[in-house]
Amino acid sequence: MEINLLVYTLVTSLHNLFTLIWMGGLIITVISFLPSLRKSLGPGPQVKKVMAAFQQRQSIWVYISIVVLIITGLMLGKQNGSFTGLFKFNNLYSSVLSIKHILVILMILVSIFRSRLVNLLFANNPKNQEKLNLTLLLLNTALAFLVIISSSFLAAFTSSVGV
C-alpha cells in the first residue's frame, strides 16, 4: 500500500474523529444529554452542577479538537488540487472551504467566550448566566450543523470532480 494513502487515511481519520468529539459532542448535548438531564433531575442546582462539570471536562476535548483540526485541516487542504489557499474565493471549492473556516472560527470564539468568560461576566446574575450559556450552546450547535453541511458539500464536490 502506498505511504501517501496511509498518511492521508490517518490524517482524515483524525480529522473526522476530532470533528466528532467537538461537533458531535455539541449535538448530542443539545438533543439527548441536556433534555435527559432536565427530565431526570428537574430544574434546579443539580442540573447546573452536572452541566458545569460536563462543560469543564468537554472544554478540554474541544481545545484539543481545535488544535488537531487545524493541523489535519491544513494537511488535507494541501492534498486537494482545488485548494487555492486560506480564505480564498477563487473557485467553488475554496469558497465553500473559506466559509467553513469562518464558521469554525466563530465556533472557536463562541466556545472560548462560553467556557471562559460567561461565568465571570455574569457571576452576580445566575439566571442571565444560564440563559446566555444555553443560547451560546444552541448557537454553536447550529454552527456545527453548518460546518458539517459544508464539509459534506466539499466531500461531494471532491468526489464529483475526481480530485
Rosetta blueprint (number, residue, H / E / L):
1 M L
2 E L
3 I H
4 N H
5 L H
6 L H
7 V H
8 Y H
9 T H
10 L H
11 V H
12 T H
13 S H
14 L H
15 H H
16 N H
17 L H
18 F H
19 T H
20 L H
21 I H
22 W H
23 M H
24 G H
25 G H
26 L H
27 I H
28 I H
29 T H
30 V H
31 I H
32 S H
33 F H
34 L H
35 P H
36 S H
37 L H
38 R H
39 K H
40 S H
41 L H
42 G L
43 P L
44 G L
45 P H
46 Q H
47 V H
48 K H
49 K H
50 V H
51 M H
52 A H
53 A H
54 F H
55 Q H
56 Q H
57 R H
58 Q H
59 S H
60 I H
61 W H
62 V H
63 Y H
64 I H
65 S H
66 I H
67 V H
68 V H
69 L H
70 I H
71 I H
72 T H
73 G H
74 L H
75 M H
76 L H
77 G H
78 K H
79 Q H
80 N L
81 G L
82 S L
83 F L
84 T L
85 G L
86 L L
87 F L
88 K L
89 F L
90 N L
91 N L
92 L H
93 Y H
94 S H
95 S H
96 V H
97 L H
98 S H
99 I H
100 K H
101 H H
102 I H
103 L H
104 V H
105 I H
106 L H
107 M H
108 I H
109 L H
110 V H
111 S H
112 I H
113 F H
114 R H
115 S H
116 R H
117 L H
118 V H
119 N H
120 L H
121 L H
122 F L
123 A L
124 N L
125 N L
126 P H
127 K H
128 N H
129 Q H
130 E H
131 K H
132 L H
133 N H
134 L H
135 T H
136 L H
137 L H
138 L H
139 L H
140 N H
141 T H
142 A H
143 L H
144 A H
145 F H
146 L H
147 V H
148 I H
149 I H
150 S H
151 S H
152 S H
153 F H
154 L H
155 A H
156 A H
157 F H
158 T H
159 S H
160 S H
161 V H
162 G L
163 V L
